[in-house]
């Protein structure tokens, strides 16, 4: 089936980034394999979602912190917001739109994230406003 399978996130320290995405955003490491003599393939997944992320260090055209607008859906956006702020991570104020409740933040390398609990949940057939898609 066509679709997005892997999104590359450029980071400077794969271990630090993996800890952040796992600890705060609900990901888990599904692969951590050597790639040649100096690189690693570190791939993370969240729940049963088919799309995964890989934490990259090898793309010259993608320096750490160059991703913006990566949307990550979490089960409890308020709890994630509170925990990130309590641990000293900068977060925007919580906002709510027709598509979901969200805030923005950055990972340790400065990649821009939109953390959301969307109104439309995968597989529910809704558009988030009571209509069907």
Secondary structure, 3 states (H helix, E strand, C coil): CCCCCEEEEECCCHHHHHHHHHHHHCEEEEEEEEECCCEEEEEEEECCCCCEEEEECCCCCCCCCCCCCEEEECCCHHHHHHHHHHCCCCECCCEEECCEEEEEEECCCCCEEEEEEECCCCCCCECCCCCEC
